[in-house]
Amino acid sequence: MEELGATRVYVCGLGDDDANIEDDFITWKEGFWPAVCEYFGIESMGEDVSVRQYKLTEHTEINPDRLYTGEVARLHSFNNQRPPFDAKNPFLANIKVNRELYNSKERQCMHLEFDIEGSKMRYDAGDHLALYPVNNSELVKKLGKLLDADLDMAITLTNTDEESSKKHPFPCPTSYRTALTHYLDITSNPRTHVLKELAEYTKNNKEQEMLRLMASTSPEGKQLYQQWIIQDNRNIVHILEDLPSCKPEIDHVCELLPRLQCRYYSISSSPKLYPTTVHVTAVVVEYETPTKRINKGVATTWLRDMKPVDPEKKLLVPVFIRKSQFRLPTRTQTPIIMIGPGTGLAPFRGFLQERALAKEEGKPVGETILYFGCRKRSEDYLYEQELEEFAKKGAVKLHLAFSRDQAQKVYVTHKLNENAEEIWRVLGESNGHIYVCGDARSMAKDVHNIILKVVQEKGKMSEQEAIAYVKKMEAQKRYSTDVWS
């Protein structure tokens, strides 16, 4: 717009969700409004006034037993399972298999198989399975107690803006217990606007000042928020425990908390072998925070207890398929390099199943190279038997890194550095594809830098030429990543 002659009133604001995007926005907004008011000659109204978005109705006449409860309460479509299935209409898939993959007492990793027969859902190797988790019932109970609330009270929250398309924040009428169990995110670090609202319900001056400071954009406030909320990893329950004079209304808390989001997992199977089931490989998330509390992953600790024992008893999980750009080359003879330490191996299990099947069917299959790394061969070598079997049949060439099996730590990046010739032969000389799956923060960046170095050195290019070459590979979908932080 500026290029076409428009006048820029204020600088463009950029936010980074890896840090604190809300903080980025608030800081930008502080300078934005005065600039707009000055430019257009408007008088500012001063401080933001907090206005409640939803009106509470308590249904004392409704017996909580009559309300939709549990899974059925999430979406009306659960009553009526009809395809097509998607985010608004998930399929209730039964867990057929839930087995442990690690030989370790400290950590757990699940191999899960979801039955999708009759759902008409289709997937490809490399796609994601999305599932809607459920919050821990003990945590919900604890939150209800801290808020002095009757969790089984039947309620409706109605938007005060009648023209809004969003009439309710979640399906209503419902109970507080169902809302906090199925719809609201009670485990993530609250954003600063939530702390600002909580301050209004805090009687102790010191506690109130602390919340107000963290909600401000002052350097001290930002620093305190970063330390007390982010680094100490406090959620809404921890905040209410540590600030006992803070007693917000439960309906306002339900308005402030974000929606509980679905979780995405790379599918670790191929539909050519498993058309009616979807496999997922997931590490159970459980860790101690700096305040000596145990935080648990919402989805993985919920799934961990879903062990199919009685064939008559179904373990239903609301799921849908999310399509991905992470795809095998259309021609089986195209060589590929896959880099997936830890559960980054997941999509490559599906890729290997597909390439091995093509080989068995007598199709020409290009070089298939896998880089996999974990801590110890004896503890967390995922799908060891399967991978070794593929290698024995010549379906894959394995480069393995077990970081703690020797004095010097060895990672997949070390293995990549050792095989620069092979990498260039596959990518540079044979027009092959490379795939990276796993940790975005360090592993994926390190791999990217190694590939740049290989292209520069083995391809005899300048740094700028190597960067352009890798960018072109990404544009041609010859360099694909499926990463998370």
SENU-231658 format. One line per 8 residues: number of its first residue (from 1); their letters; for each residue x, y, z of N, C-alpha, C. Coordinates in steps of 0.2 Angstrom, whole numbers. Layout:
N
NUM) a) X Y Z X Y Z X Y Z  ...
//
This chain:
485
1) meelgatr) 4 -6 0 0 0 0 4 6 0  10 6 4 14 12 4 17 13 -3  19 7 -6 22 8 -13 17 11 -18  11 10 -17 6 13 -21 4 20 -19  7 23 -14 6 30 -13 2 31 -6  1 26 -2 -3 27 4 2 29 9  0 33 14 4 36 19 5 31 25  11 29 27 12 25 33 11 29 39
9) vyvcglgd) 6 27 44 5 31 50 10 29 55  11 22 55 15 19 61 19 14 58  25 12 61 29 6 59 25 0 59  27 -5 54 25 -11 54 27 -15 60  22 -19 63 24 -23 69 25 -30 67  30 -33 70 31 -40 69 31 -44 76  28 -50 76 28 -54 82 31 -61 81  34 -64 86 37 -70 86 34 -75 91
17) ddaniedd) 30 -80 89 27 -84 94 31 -89 97  38 -89 95 43 -93 99 44 -90 105  44 -83 105 45 -79 111 39 -78 115  36 -72 114 30 -70 117 26 -65 113  22 -68 108 19 -64 103 14 -59 106  11 -60 111 6 -55 114 10 -49 117  16 -51 120 20 -45 122 23 -41 116  24 -44 111 26 -40 105 21 -36 103
25) fitwkegf) 15 -39 103 9 -35 100 8 -29 105  7 -30 112 6 -25 117 11 -19 116  17 -21 116 23 -16 115 22 -12 109  20 -15 103 19 -11 97 13 -7 98  7 -9 101 1 -6 102 2 1 106  6 1 110 7 6 115 9 13 111  13 12 105 15 17 101 10 18 95  7 13 94 2 13 88 -4 18 89
33) wpavceyf) -7 17 95 -13 22 96 -12 29 96  -7 31 100 -5 38 100 -4 41 93  0 37 89 2 39 82 -5 40 78  -9 35 79 -16 36 75 -20 42 77  -20 43 84 -24 48 87 -21 55 84  -15 55 84 -12 62 82 -13 63 75  -12 58 71 -12 58 64 -19 61 61  -24 57 65 -31 59 63 -35 64 67
41) giesmged) -31 67 72 -34 72 76 -39 69 81  -39 63 83 -44 60 88 -41 61 95  -46 62 100 -44 62 107 -44 55 109  -38 53 113 -38 46 115 -42 45 122  -45 39 123 -50 38 128 -45 36 135  -39 36 134 -35 34 139 -34 26 140  -34 24 146 -33 17 148 -38 12 145  -36 6 143 -41 1 141 -46 0 147
49) vsvrqykl) -52 -1 145 -57 -3 150 -59 -10 149  -58 -14 154 -60 -22 153 -67 -22 153  -70 -25 148 -77 -27 147 -78 -34 146  -82 -37 150 -84 -44 150 -87 -46 143  -85 -51 140 -87 -53 133 -93 -57 134  -94 -61 139 -99 -66 139 -104 -65 145  -110 -66 145 -115 -66 150 -116 -73 153  -116 -73 159 -117 -80 163 -125 -81 164
57) tehteinp) -127 -87 162 -134 -90 164 -132 -96 168  -135 -96 174 -134 -103 178 -141 -106 178  -141 -113 176 -147 -117 175 -148 -121 181  -151 -118 186 -152 -122 192 -158 -127 191  -162 -126 186 -167 -131 185 -165 -137 181  -158 -137 178 -156 -143 175 -152 -147 179  -154 -153 180 -150 -158 183 -143 -160 179  -137 -159 183 -131 -160 179 -131 -167 176
65) drlytgev) -134 -172 178 -134 -179 175 -138 -179 168  -142 -174 167 -145 -173 161 -141 -170 156  -136 -166 158 -132 -163 153 -128 -168 149  -126 -166 143 -121 -170 139 -115 -170 144  -112 -176 145 -106 -176 149 -100 -180 145  -94 -179 147 -88 -182 144 -88 -181 137  -85 -185 133 -83 -184 126 -89 -181 122  -95 -184 123 -101 -182 119 -102 -174 120
73) arlhsfnn) -100 -171 125 -101 -164 126 -97 -160 122  -91 -162 119 -87 -158 115 -90 -155 109  -93 -159 105 -96 -157 99 -103 -161 98  -108 -158 95 -114 -161 94 -113 -167 89  -108 -167 85 -107 -172 79 -106 -178 82  -104 -178 89 -102 -185 92 -108 -189 92  -114 -186 93 -120 -190 93 -122 -194 87  -119 -191 81 -121 -193 75 -115 -194 70
81) qrppfdak) -111 -199 71 -105 -200 67 -106 -201 60  -105 -195 56 -106 -196 49 -100 -192 45  -97 -196 40 -92 -193 36 -95 -187 32  -90 -182 30 -83 -182 30 -81 -180 37  -76 -183 40 -73 -181 46 -67 -176 46  -68 -170 50 -63 -165 50 -62 -162 57  -59 -156 58 -58 -153 64 -65 -152 68  -70 -150 64 -77 -148 67 -81 -155 68
89) npflanik) -79 -160 65 -83 -166 65 -78 -172 66  -74 -173 71 -69 -178 72 -73 -185 72  -69 -190 71 -71 -197 71 -69 -200 77  -73 -204 81 -71 -207 87 -68 -214 85  -61 -214 85 -57 -220 84 -56 -224 90  -56 -230 89 -55 -235 95 -47 -236 95  -44 -236 101 -37 -238 101 -37 -246 101  -33 -248 96 -33 -256 95 -27 -258 99
97) vnrelyns) -21 -254 98 -15 -256 101 -12 -250 105  -9 -252 111 -5 -246 115 1 -250 118  6 -250 115 12 -254 118 18 -249 119  22 -251 124 28 -247 126 34 -249 121  37 -244 119 43 -245 114 50 -244 118  50 -241 124 56 -240 127 58 -246 132  64 -247 133 66 -252 138 69 -248 144  65 -243 147 68 -238 151 63 -237 157
105) kerqcmhl) 65 -236 163 61 -235 169 59 -227 169  64 -223 167 63 -216 167 58 -213 162  59 -216 156 55 -213 151 50 -218 147  45 -215 144 40 -220 141 39 -217 134  38 -222 129 36 -220 122 31 -225 120  25 -222 117 19 -227 115 19 -228 108  18 -234 106 16 -235 99 8 -237 99  4 -232 96 -3 -232 96 -6 -234 89
113) efdiegsk) -11 -238 89 -14 -240 83 -22 -238 84  -24 -233 80 -31 -231 80 -35 -234 74  -41 -237 76 -45 -240 71 -49 -235 67  -48 -234 60 -52 -229 57 -57 -233 52  -58 -239 52 -62 -243 48 -69 -240 48  -72 -239 42 -79 -237 41 -79 -229 41  -73 -226 42 -74 -218 43 -73 -215 36  -71 -219 31 -70 -216 24 -64 -211 25
121) mrydagdh) -60 -211 30 -54 -206 31 -48 -209 27  -45 -205 23 -39 -208 19 -33 -204 22  -28 -207 22 -21 -204 23 -16 -206 19  -10 -202 19 -4 -204 15 2 -204 20  7 -208 19 13 -208 23 15 -201 24  17 -199 30 19 -192 30 14 -187 33  7 -189 33 2 -185 35 2 -185 43  -3 -181 46 -3 -180 53 -10 -183 56
129) lalypvnn) -10 -186 61 -16 -187 65 -17 -182 70  -23 -179 70 -25 -174 75 -29 -177 80  -28 -176 86 -33 -179 91 -35 -174 97  -41 -174 99 -43 -169 104 -42 -173 111  -37 -170 115 -36 -173 122 -41 -171 127  -40 -173 133 -44 -172 139 -40 -170 145  -42 -164 148 -38 -162 154 -38 -167 160  -33 -167 164 -32 -172 169 -38 -170 175
137) selvkklg) -42 -175 177 -48 -174 181 -45 -171 188  -39 -173 190 -37 -171 197 -35 -164 197  -32 -161 191 -31 -154 190 -37 -150 189  -42 -153 186 -49 -149 185 -52 -148 192  -51 -154 196 -54 -154 203 -51 -149 207  -44 -148 207 -40 -144 211 -42 -137 209  -43 -135 202 -44 -129 200 -51 -127 203  -56 -131 203 -63 -130 205 -62 -128 213
145) klldadld) -58 -131 216 -57 -130 224 -54 -123 225  -49 -122 221 -46 -115 222 -50 -109 220  -55 -111 216 -60 -105 214 -66 -106 218  -67 -110 223 -73 -111 227 -79 -112 223  -78 -116 218 -84 -117 213 -87 -124 213  -94 -124 212 -97 -130 211 -96 -132 203  -92 -137 202 -90 -139 196 -96 -142 192  -101 -144 195 -107 -148 192 -113 -143 190
153) maitltnt) -112 -137 192 -117 -132 190 -118 -131 183  -124 -132 180 -125 -131 173 -126 -124 171  -122 -122 166 -121 -115 164 -121 -114 156  -123 -107 155 -122 -105 148 -119 -99 148  -113 -98 144 -110 -91 143 -112 -89 136  -115 -83 136 -118 -80 130 -114 -74 128  -112 -73 122 -109 -67 119 -113 -61 120  -110 -55 123 -114 -49 124 -115 -45 117
161) deesskkh) -110 -47 112 -111 -44 106 -115 -48 102  -122 -46 101 -127 -50 97 -125 -51 90  -121 -47 87 -120 -48 80 -114 -52 79  -110 -54 84 -105 -59 83 -107 -66 81  -103 -69 77 -105 -76 74 -104 -81 80  -99 -79 85 -98 -84 90 -102 -82 96  -108 -86 96 -113 -85 102 -110 -87 108  -107 -93 109 -104 -96 115 -97 -98 114
169) pfpcptsy) -93 -97 119 -86 -99 119 -84 -106 118  -89 -110 120 -89 -118 119 -97 -120 119  -98 -126 117 -105 -129 117 -108 -128 123  -114 -125 123 -118 -123 130 -125 -126 128  -129 -127 134 -127 -127 141 -122 -133 142  -118 -132 147 -113 -137 149 -112 -136 157  -108 -140 160 -106 -139 167 -99 -136 167  -97 -133 172 -90 -130 173 -85 -136 172
177) rtalthyl) -87 -142 175 -82 -148 175 -81 -150 167  -86 -150 163 -85 -152 156 -81 -147 153  -83 -140 154 -79 -135 151 -72 -135 152  -70 -136 159 -63 -136 161 -59 -143 159  -63 -148 157 -60 -155 156 -59 -155 148  -64 -153 144 -64 -154 137 -63 -148 133  -64 -142 135 -64 -136 131 -59 -131 132  -56 -131 138 -52 -125 140 -45 -128 142
185) ditsnprt) -40 -123 140 -33 -125 141 -31 -123 148  -30 -127 152 -28 -126 159 -21 -127 161  -17 -129 156 -10 -131 158 -5 -127 155  -7 -122 150 -1 -118 147 0 -112 151  5 -109 150 7 -102 153 2 -97 151  -2 -94 156 -6 -89 154 -3 -83 151  -6 -79 146 -4 -73 143 -5 -67 148  -1 -62 146 -1 -56 151 -8 -53 152
193) hvlkelae) -13 -53 147 -19 -50 148 -24 -54 153  -22 -61 154 -26 -65 159 -23 -62 166  -17 -61 167 -14 -59 173 -17 -52 175  -18 -48 170 -21 -41 171 -28 -42 174  -32 -46 172 -39 -48 174 -39 -51 181  -34 -55 182 -33 -59 189 -32 -54 194  -28 -49 193 -26 -44 198 -32 -40 201  -37 -39 197 -44 -36 199 -47 -40 205
201) ytknnkeq) -45 -47 205 -49 -51 210 -44 -53 216  -38 -49 216 -33 -51 221 -33 -46 227  -34 -48 233 -35 -44 239 -28 -41 242  -23 -46 242 -17 -44 245 -13 -39 240  -11 -33 243 -8 -28 239 -2 -30 235  2 -34 239 9 -36 236 7 -41 230  3 -46 231 1 -50 226 -2 -47 220  -7 -42 221 -10 -38 216 -5 -34 212
209) emlrlmas) 0 -31 215 5 -27 212 9 -31 207  11 -37 210 15 -42 206 11 -44 200  5 -45 200 1 -47 194 1 -41 189  0 -35 192 -1 -29 187 6 -28 184  12 -29 188 18 -28 185 20 -33 179  18 -39 180 19 -44 175 15 -43 169  9 -39 170 4 -38 164 6 -32 161  11 -28 163 13 -22 160 19 -23 155
217) tspegkql) 20 -17 151 26 -18 146 32 -15 149  33 -14 155 39 -11 158 45 -16 157  51 -14 157 56 -20 157 56 -24 163  55 -21 169 54 -25 175 49 -30 175  43 -28 172 37 -32 171 38 -38 166  41 -36 161 43 -42 156 48 -47 159  53 -44 162 58 -49 165 54 -53 170  50 -51 175 46 -54 180 42 -60 177
225) yqqwiiqd) 38 -58 171 34 -62 168 38 -68 165  43 -66 162 48 -71 159 50 -76 164  52 -74 170 55 -78 175 49 -82 179  44 -78 181 39 -81 186 34 -86 182  32 -84 176 27 -88 172 31 -92 167  35 -90 163 38 -94 158 43 -99 160  48 -96 163 54 -101 165 52 -105 171  48 -103 176 46 -107 181 40 -111 179
233) nrnivhil) 37 -110 173 32 -114 170 26 -115 174  23 -109 176 17 -109 180 10 -109 175  5 -113 177 -1 -113 174 -6 -109 178  -12 -109 176 -17 -105 180 -18 -108 187  -17 -115 188 -18 -118 194 -12 -116 199  -6 -116 196 0 -114 200 -1 -107 203  -3 -103 198 -4 -96 200 -8 -95 206  -14 -98 206 -19 -97 211 -17 -101 217
241) edlpsckp) -13 -106 217 -10 -109 223 -5 -104 226  -1 -101 222 5 -97 224 3 -90 226  -3 -88 224 -6 -81 226 -13 -82 229  -13 -84 235 -19 -87 239 -25 -81 239  -23 -75 239 -28 -70 239 -32 -68 233  -29 -72 227 -32 -71 221 -38 -76 220  -44 -73 220 -50 -78 220 -55 -75 214  -53 -77 208 -58 -74 202 -64 -78 202
249) eidhvcel) -69 -75 199 -75 -79 197 -74 -85 192  -77 -90 193 -75 -96 189 -78 -95 182  -83 -91 181 -86 -90 174 -81 -85 170  -78 -80 174 -73 -76 171 -67 -80 169  -65 -84 173 -59 -89 171 -60 -93 165  -67 -95 164 -68 -99 158 -69 -94 152  -70 -88 153 -70 -83 148 -62 -82 145  -58 -81 150 -51 -79 149 -47 -85 146
257) lprlqcry) -48 -91 148 -43 -96 146 -44 -98 139  -39 -99 135 -39 -101 128 -42 -108 127  -45 -109 121 -48 -116 120 -42 -121 120  -44 -127 122 -39 -133 122 -39 -135 115  -33 -135 112 -31 -136 105 -30 -144 104  -32 -146 98 -30 -153 96 -23 -154 96  -20 -160 97 -13 -161 96 -12 -165 90  -6 -163 86 -4 -167 80 1 -171 81
265) ysissspk) 1 -177 78 6 -182 78 8 -184 71  14 -185 69 16 -188 63 14 -195 62  10 -197 57 8 -204 56 14 -208 55  14 -214 59 20 -218 58 18 -225 54  14 -225 49 12 -231 45 11 -228 38  10 -234 34 8 -232 27 1 -235 26  -3 -232 22 -10 -234 21 -9 -240 16  -4 -241 12 -3 -247 8 -3 -253 12
273) lypttvhv) 0 -253 18 0 -259 22 -5 -259 28  -7 -253 30 -12 -252 35 -18 -247 33  -22 -249 28 -27 -245 26 -33 -243 31  -34 -248 36 -39 -247 41 -37 -244 48  -30 -244 49 -28 -241 55 -23 -236 54  -22 -231 59 -17 -226 59 -12 -227 65  -6 -227 63 -1 -228 69 2 -221 71  3 -221 77 6 -215 80 12 -217 85
281) tavvveye) 17 -213 85 23 -214 90 24 -208 94  23 -209 101 22 -203 105 26 -204 112  30 -199 113 34 -200 120 29 -197 125  29 -200 131 25 -197 136 28 -191 139  25 -186 140 28 -179 142 26 -179 150  32 -179 154 31 -178 161 38 -176 164  38 -170 167 44 -167 170 43 -163 176  48 -161 179 48 -157 185 50 -150 183
289) tptkrink) 46 -145 186 47 -138 184 51 -135 190  54 -129 189 59 -126 194 55 -125 200  48 -125 201 45 -125 207 44 -131 210  47 -137 208 46 -144 210 39 -147 209  36 -144 204 29 -147 203 30 -152 197  26 -157 196 26 -161 190 21 -159 185  24 -157 179 19 -155 174 19 -161 169  12 -163 167 11 -168 163 8 -166 156
297) gvattwlr) 11 -169 151 8 -168 144 0 -170 144  -4 -165 142 -11 -166 142 -13 -173 138  -11 -173 132 -13 -179 127 -9 -185 129  -3 -185 130 1 -191 131 0 -195 137  -1 -191 143 -3 -194 149 -10 -197 149  -14 -194 146 -21 -196 145 -21 -203 141  -17 -203 135 -17 -209 131 -14 -215 134  -9 -213 139 -5 -218 142 -9 -223 146
305) dmkpvdpe) -14 -221 149 -19 -225 153 -24 -229 148  -24 -227 142 -29 -230 137 -26 -237 135  -26 -242 139 -24 -248 137 -29 -253 135  -30 -256 128 -35 -260 127 -34 -267 130  -38 -268 135 -38 -275 138 -44 -279 137  -50 -276 137 -56 -279 136 -59 -277 129  -59 -282 125 -61 -281 118 -68 -278 117  -73 -279 122 -79 -276 122 -79 -269 124
313) kkllvpvf) -74 -267 128 -74 -260 130 -70 -255 125  -73 -251 122 -70 -247 117 -66 -241 120  -60 -239 118 -57 -233 120 -57 -228 115  -62 -224 115 -63 -219 109 -59 -212 110  -56 -210 105 -53 -204 104 -55 -200 98  -57 -194 99 -59 -190 93 -53 -188 89  -53 -190 83 -47 -189 78 -50 -186 71  -45 -183 68 -46 -182 60 -39 -182 57
321) irksqfrl) -38 -182 51 -32 -182 47 -30 -175 45  -24 -173 46 -22 -167 43 -17 -168 37  -19 -166 31 -14 -167 26 -8 -164 26  -2 -166 24 4 -163 25 8 -163 18  13 -159 18 17 -158 12 23 -163 12  23 -167 17 29 -171 18 27 -178 14  30 -178 8 28 -183 4 34 -187 0  33 -193 -1 38 -197 -4 38 -195 -11
329) ptrtqtpi) 44 -195 -15 44 -193 -22 39 -198 -26  36 -195 -31 31 -199 -35 35 -205 -38  41 -204 -40 45 -210 -44 49 -213 -38  48 -220 -38 51 -224 -33 59 -224 -34  61 -223 -40 68 -224 -41 72 -218 -39  68 -212 -37 72 -206 -34 75 -208 -27  82 -207 -26 85 -208 -20 83 -203 -15  82 -206 -8 80 -201 -3 85 -202 3
337) imigpgtg) 86 -197 7 89 -197 13 84 -194 18  83 -198 24 79 -196 29 83 -195 36  81 -190 39 85 -188 45 80 -187 51  79 -192 56 74 -192 61 76 -195 67  80 -191 71 82 -194 78 75 -194 83  76 -199 87 70 -199 92 63 -201 89  58 -198 91 51 -199 88 51 -195 81  56 -192 79 57 -189 72 57 -195 67
345) lapfrgfl) 58 -201 69 58 -207 65 51 -208 63  46 -206 66 39 -208 65 37 -208 57  37 -203 54 35 -203 47 39 -207 42  45 -208 44 50 -212 40 48 -220 41  45 -222 46 43 -229 47 38 -230 41  33 -225 40 28 -226 35 32 -226 28  37 -221 27 40 -221 21 44 -227 19  47 -230 24 51 -237 23 46 -242 22
353) qeralake) 40 -243 25 35 -248 23 33 -247 16  33 -241 14 30 -240 7 36 -242 2  42 -240 3 48 -241 -2 49 -249 -2  49 -252 4 50 -259 5 45 -263 1  39 -261 1 33 -264 -3 34 -264 -10  36 -258 -12 38 -256 -19 43 -261 -22  48 -262 -18 54 -266 -19 52 -274 -20  47 -276 -15 45 -283 -15 40 -284 -22
361) egkpvget) 37 -278 -24 33 -279 -30 37 -278 -36  44 -278 -36 48 -278 -41 49 -271 -45  47 -266 -41 48 -259 -44 55 -257 -43  58 -252 -48 64 -250 -46 64 -245 -41  68 -246 -35 68 -242 -30 75 -239 -29  75 -232 -28 82 -228 -27 85 -229 -20  91 -227 -19 94 -227 -13 89 -225 -7  89 -228 -2 85 -226 4 89 -226 10
369) ilyfgcrk) 91 -220 12 96 -219 18 92 -216 24  93 -219 30 90 -216 36 95 -215 41  95 -209 44 99 -207 49 95 -207 56  96 -211 60 92 -211 66 97 -211 73  94 -207 78 98 -207 84 94 -207 90  97 -209 95 94 -209 102 99 -210 107  97 -211 113 102 -211 119 106 -217 119  102 -223 120 106 -229 121 102 -235 116
377) rsedylye) 106 -239 113 103 -244 109 99 -249 113  101 -250 119 97 -255 123 90 -252 126  90 -245 126 84 -242 129 79 -239 125  81 -235 120 76 -231 116 77 -231 108  80 -237 106 81 -238 99 74 -240 96  70 -235 94 63 -236 91 63 -241 86  58 -246 86 57 -250 80 63 -254 78  67 -256 83 74 -259 81 73 -265 77
385) qeleefak) 69 -270 79 68 -276 74 66 -274 67  61 -270 67 58 -268 60 64 -265 56  68 -260 59 73 -256 55 78 -261 53  80 -266 58 86 -270 56 83 -275 50  77 -277 51 74 -281 45 74 -278 39  72 -271 39 72 -268 32 79 -267 30  84 -266 34 91 -266 32 94 -273 29  92 -278 32 94 -285 30 91 -286 23
393) kgavklhl) 85 -284 22 82 -285 15 85 -280 10  89 -275 12 92 -270 7 87 -265 6  82 -264 10 77 -259 9 79 -252 12  84 -252 16 87 -246 19 94 -246 21  97 -241 20 104 -240 23 104 -236 29  106 -239 35 105 -236 41 112 -232 44  111 -226 46 117 -223 49 114 -221 56  117 -225 61 114 -224 68 119 -221 73
401) afsrdqaq) 116 -217 77 120 -213 82 116 -214 89  120 -217 94 118 -218 100 122 -214 105  119 -208 107 123 -203 110 127 -205 117  123 -209 120 126 -211 127 129 -218 128  131 -221 122 134 -228 122 141 -228 122  144 -222 122 151 -221 123 153 -215 126  159 -214 128 161 -208 132 160 -201 128  162 -201 122 160 -195 118 153 -195 115
409) kvyvthkl) 149 -190 116 142 -191 113 142 -190 106  138 -195 103 138 -195 95 131 -194 93  129 -189 89 123 -187 87 122 -188 79  116 -188 77 115 -189 69 119 -183 65  120 -178 68 124 -172 65 131 -174 64  134 -178 69 141 -181 68 141 -186 62  136 -190 62 136 -195 56 135 -191 49  131 -186 49 130 -182 43 137 -179 41
417) nenaeeiw) 140 -177 45 147 -174 44 152 -179 41  151 -185 43 156 -190 41 154 -193 34  148 -191 32 146 -194 25 144 -189 20  148 -184 20 147 -178 15 147 -181 8  152 -185 6 152 -188 -1 145 -191 -3  143 -195 2 136 -199 0 131 -194 -1  130 -189 4 125 -184 4 125 -180 -3  131 -178 -5 131 -174 -12 130 -179 -17
425) rvlgesng) 132 -185 -17 130 -190 -22 122 -191 -23  119 -191 -18 112 -192 -18 108 -186 -20  110 -180 -17 107 -174 -18 109 -170 -24  116 -170 -25 118 -166 -30 119 -169 -37  121 -176 -37 122 -179 -43 116 -183 -45  112 -186 -40 106 -190 -42 99 -186 -41  99 -180 -40 93 -176 -39 88 -179 -34  91 -182 -29 88 -185 -23 84 -180 -19
433) hiyvcgda) 80 -183 -14 76 -179 -10 79 -180 -2  78 -175 2 80 -175 9 74 -173 13  74 -177 19 68 -176 23 71 -175 30  68 -170 34 71 -169 41 65 -169 45  65 -173 51 59 -173 55 61 -173 63  58 -169 67 60 -169 74 61 -162 77  66 -160 81 67 -154 85 69 -148 80  65 -143 80 66 -137 76 71 -133 79
441) rsmakdvh) 72 -132 85 76 -127 88 84 -128 87  86 -135 88 93 -136 86 95 -141 81  92 -147 81 93 -152 76 92 -150 69  86 -147 68 84 -145 61 89 -140 58  91 -135 63 95 -129 61 102 -132 59  104 -137 64 111 -140 63 111 -143 56  106 -147 55 106 -151 49 106 -147 42  102 -141 43 102 -136 37 109 -134 36
449) niilkvvq) 113 -132 41 119 -129 40 124 -134 38  123 -140 40 128 -146 37 126 -147 29  120 -147 27 118 -148 20 121 -142 16  121 -136 19 123 -130 16 131 -131 14  134 -133 20 142 -134 19 143 -139 14  140 -145 14 141 -150 9 140 -148 2  134 -144 1 133 -142 -6 139 -137 -8  141 -133 -3 146 -128 -5 153 -131 -6
457) ekgkmseq) 155 -136 -2 161 -139 -3 161 -144 -8  156 -149 -8 156 -154 -13 154 -152 -20  149 -147 -20 147 -144 -26 151 -139 -29  156 -137 -25 161 -132 -27 157 -125 -29  154 -123 -24 150 -117 -25 152 -112 -19  150 -105 -21 151 -100 -16 146 -101 -11  146 -97 -5 141 -97 0 134 -95 -2  134 -90 -6 128 -87 -9 125 -92 -14
465) eaiayvkk) 129 -96 -18 127 -101 -23 124 -107 -19  127 -109 -14 125 -114 -10 118 -113 -7  117 -107 -4 111 -104 -1 105 -105 -6  107 -102 -12 102 -102 -18 100 -109 -20  105 -114 -20 104 -121 -22 99 -124 -17  100 -123 -10 96 -126 -5 89 -123 -6  89 -117 -7 82 -113 -7 78 -116 -13  82 -117 -18 78 -120 -24 76 -127 -23
473) meaqkrys) 80 -131 -19 78 -138 -17 71 -138 -13  71 -133 -8 65 -132 -4 59 -130 -9  60 -126 -13 55 -124 -18 52 -130 -22  57 -134 -24 55 -140 -28 52 -146 -24  52 -145 -17 50 -150 -13 55 -156 -12  61 -154 -14 66 -159 -13 70 -159 -6  68 -154 -3 71 -153 4 64 -152 9  62 -157 12 56 -156 16 57 -157 24
481) tdvws) 54 -153 28 55 -153 35 48 -154 38  48 -158 43 42 -159 48 44 -158 55  45 -152 57 48 -150 64 44 -147 69  45 -148 75 42 -144 80 47 -142 86  44 -137 90 49 -134 95 46 -136 102
//
